[in-house]
Amino acid sequence: MTEADYIAEITKRWPSTCSGEPTLETVQLTQEAVENFPHSARLWVMRGDLLQLIDFDYDIPLKESKYCYRQAIAADQMSGPG
């Protein structure tokens, strides 16, 4: 899959307000995406946002979300201006 394919697939699977929480498969897909495209700020942000929707042991997803956002900032800085 390309970076754009991952973004499209994650967007398609994004939980609606009715379902509320992401599926394990969607969470795993975001992990696969950032492993395959570690310099994609967009994928890191998507993963961080998705993890915040998990409704269990709040501390773990929050810490992981913060890590994702730090990775997104680093990836964005590596890409430079433009």
PyRosetta script that sets phi, psi and omega in degrees:
from pyrosetta import init, pose_from_sequence

init()
pose = pose_from_sequence("MTEADYIAEITKRWPSTCSGEPTLETVQLTQEAVENFPHSARLWVMRGDLLQLIDFDYDIPLKESKYCYRQAIAADQMSGPG")
pose.set_psi(1, 147.0)
pose.set_omega(1, 174.7)
pose.set_phi(2, -87.9)
pose.set_psi(2, 170.9)
pose.set_omega(2, 176.6)
pose.set_phi(3, -59.0)
pose.set_psi(3, -43.3)
pose.set_omega(3, 179.3)
pose.set_phi(4, -63.3)
pose.set_psi(4, -36.6)
pose.set_omega(4, 177.3)
pose.set_phi(5, -62.8)
pose.set_psi(5, -44.7)
pose.set_omega(5, 178.3)
pose.set_phi(6, -61.4)
pose.set_psi(6, -45.8)
pose.set_omega(6, -179.5)
pose.set_phi(7, -59.3)
pose.set_psi(7, -44.8)
pose.set_omega(7, -179.9)
pose.set_phi(8, -64.5)
pose.set_psi(8, -43.4)
pose.set_omega(8, -178.1)
pose.set_phi(9, -68.0)
pose.set_psi(9, -41.6)
pose.set_omega(9, 178.6)
pose.set_phi(10, -65.2)
pose.set_psi(10, -42.2)
pose.set_omega(10, 178.1)
pose.set_phi(11, -60.1)
pose.set_psi(11, -43.0)
pose.set_omega(11, 179.8)
pose.set_phi(12, -62.6)
pose.set_psi(12, -36.5)
pose.set_omega(12, -176.8)
pose.set_phi(13, -88.9)
pose.set_psi(13, -4.5)
pose.set_omega(13, -175.5)
pose.set_phi(14, -55.9)
pose.set_psi(14, 134.2)
pose.set_omega(14, -177.5)
pose.set_phi(15, -65.0)
pose.set_psi(15, 137.5)
pose.set_omega(15, 175.6)
pose.set_phi(16, -81.3)
pose.set_psi(16, 172.7)
pose.set_omega(16, 178.7)
pose.set_phi(17, -65.1)
pose.set_psi(17, -21.8)
pose.set_omega(17, 178.8)
pose.set_phi(18, -73.3)
pose.set_psi(18, -46.4)
pose.set_omega(18, -177.3)
pose.set_phi(19, -81.2)
pose.set_psi(19, -32.3)
pose.set_omega(19, 173.2)
pose.set_phi(20, 75.8)
pose.set_psi(20, -49.5)
pose.set_omega(20, -172.6)
pose.set_phi(21, -114.1)
pose.set_psi(21, 141.5)
pose.set_omega(21, 179.1)
pose.set_phi(22, -70.7)
pose.set_psi(22, 152.2)
pose.set_omega(22, 175.2)
pose.set_phi(23, -77.4)
pose.set_psi(23, 159.2)
pose.set_omega(23, 176.5)
pose.set_phi(24, -59.5)
pose.set_psi(24, -38.2)
pose.set_omega(24, 179.9)
pose.set_phi(25, -62.6)
pose.set_psi(25, -38.6)
pose.set_omega(25, 178.9)
pose.set_phi(26, -68.3)
pose.set_psi(26, -41.3)
pose.set_omega(26, 177.5)
pose.set_phi(27, -62.5)
pose.set_psi(27, -43.2)
pose.set_omega(27, 178.6)
pose.set_phi(28, -64.7)
pose.set_psi(28, -35.9)
pose.set_omega(28, 178.3)
pose.set_phi(29, -63.9)
pose.set_psi(29, -39.0)
pose.set_omega(29, 178.2)
pose.set_phi(30, -66.9)
pose.set_psi(30, -35.3)
pose.set_omega(30, 177.0)
pose.set_phi(31, -64.3)
pose.set_psi(31, -46.1)
pose.set_omega(31, 177.4)
pose.set_phi(32, -59.5)
pose.set_psi(32, -42.0)
pose.set_omega(32, -178.2)
pose.set_phi(33, -61.3)
pose.set_psi(33, -47.5)
pose.set_omega(33, -178.9)
pose.set_phi(34, -72.3)
pose.set_psi(34, -25.6)
pose.set_omega(34, 174.4)
pose.set_phi(35, -69.0)
pose.set_psi(35, -39.2)
pose.set_omega(35, -179.2)
pose.set_phi(36, -81.0)
pose.set_psi(36, -26.4)
pose.set_omega(36, -179.7)
pose.set_phi(37, -133.1)
pose.set_psi(37, 68.3)
pose.set_omega(37, -174.6)
pose.set_phi(38, -67.3)
pose.set_psi(38, -11.7)
pose.set_omega(38, -180.0)
pose.set_phi(39, -102.6)
pose.set_psi(39, 16.1)
pose.set_omega(39, 178.8)
pose.set_phi(40, -95.5)
pose.set_psi(40, 103.4)
pose.set_omega(40, 178.1)
pose.set_phi(41, -60.1)
pose.set_psi(41, -38.4)
pose.set_omega(41, -178.1)
pose.set_phi(42, -61.5)
pose.set_psi(42, -44.6)
pose.set_omega(42, -179.6)
pose.set_phi(43, -67.0)
pose.set_psi(43, -38.3)
pose.set_omega(43, 177.8)
pose.set_phi(44, -63.5)
pose.set_psi(44, -41.5)
pose.set_omega(44, 178.8)
pose.set_phi(45, -65.9)
pose.set_psi(45, -42.5)
pose.set_omega(45, 178.5)
pose.set_phi(46, -59.1)
pose.set_psi(46, -43.7)
pose.set_omega(46, 179.0)
pose.set_phi(47, -63.7)
pose.set_psi(47, -45.3)
pose.set_omega(47, 179.0)
pose.set_phi(48, -59.9)
pose.set_psi(48, -42.9)
pose.set_omega(48, 179.1)
pose.set_phi(49, -64.9)
pose.set_psi(49, -43.8)
pose.set_omega(49, -178.2)
pose.set_phi(50, -62.9)
pose.set_psi(50, -41.5)
pose.set_omega(50, -179.2)
pose.set_phi(51, -63.2)
pose.set_psi(51, -28.2)
pose.set_omega(51, 179.4)
pose.set_phi(52, -71.4)
pose.set_psi(52, -14.2)
pose.set_omega(52, 179.4)
pose.set_phi(53, -85.9)
pose.set_psi(53, -6.7)
pose.set_omega(53, -179.6)
pose.set_phi(54, -74.3)
pose.set_psi(54, 133.1)
pose.set_omega(54, -172.8)
pose.set_phi(55, -105.3)
pose.set_psi(55, 44.3)
pose.set_omega(55, 175.4)
pose.set_phi(56, -148.2)
pose.set_psi(56, 152.3)
pose.set_omega(56, 179.9)
pose.set_phi(57, 32.9)
pose.set_psi(57, 68.3)
pose.set_omega(57, -170.5)
pose.set_phi(58, -49.7)
pose.set_psi(58, -33.7)
pose.set_omega(58, -175.1)
pose.set_phi(59, -62.6)
pose.set_psi(59, -40.0)
pose.set_omega(59, -177.9)
pose.set_phi(60, -66.1)
pose.set_psi(60, -53.5)
pose.set_omega(60, 178.4)
pose.set_phi(61, -60.2)
pose.set_psi(61, -34.9)
pose.set_omega(61, 179.8)
pose.set_phi(62, -64.9)
pose.set_psi(62, -45.8)
pose.set_omega(62, 178.4)
pose.set_phi(63, -62.6)
pose.set_psi(63, -42.0)
pose.set_omega(63, 179.0)
pose.set_phi(64, -66.7)
pose.set_psi(64, -37.4)
pose.set_omega(64, 177.4)
pose.set_phi(65, -62.3)
pose.set_psi(65, -44.9)
pose.set_omega(65, 178.1)
pose.set_phi(66, -59.0)
pose.set_psi(66, -42.9)
pose.set_omega(66, 177.5)
pose.set_phi(67, -59.6)
pose.set_psi(67, -44.3)
pose.set_omega(67, -179.6)
pose.set_phi(68, -61.0)
pose.set_psi(68, -42.9)
pose.set_omega(68, -179.5)
pose.set_phi(69, -67.5)
pose.set_psi(69, -35.2)
pose.set_omega(69, 175.3)
pose.set_phi(70, -64.6)
pose.set_psi(70, -40.9)
pose.set_omega(70, 177.5)
pose.set_phi(71, -64.2)
pose.set_psi(71, -38.0)
pose.set_omega(71, 178.7)
pose.set_phi(72, -64.2)
pose.set_psi(72, -42.2)
pose.set_omega(72, 178.5)
pose.set_phi(73, -63.1)
pose.set_psi(73, -44.9)
pose.set_omega(73, 179.1)
pose.set_phi(74, -62.2)
pose.set_psi(74, -42.0)
pose.set_omega(74, 179.8)
pose.set_phi(75, -64.5)
pose.set_psi(75, -40.9)
pose.set_omega(75, 179.7)
pose.set_phi(76, -65.1)
pose.set_psi(76, -39.8)
pose.set_omega(76, 179.1)
pose.set_phi(77, -67.2)
pose.set_psi(77, -32.9)
pose.set_omega(77, 178.6)
pose.set_phi(78, -69.0)
pose.set_psi(78, -30.5)
pose.set_omega(78, -176.7)
pose.set_phi(79, -75.6)
pose.set_psi(79, -18.2)
pose.set_omega(79, 176.6)
pose.set_phi(80, 74.1)
pose.set_psi(80, -172.8)
pose.set_omega(80, -178.1)
pose.set_phi(81, -68.4)
pose.set_psi(81, 150.4)
pose.set_omega(81, 173.5)
pose.set_phi(82, 104.2)
pose.dump_pdb("model.pdb")
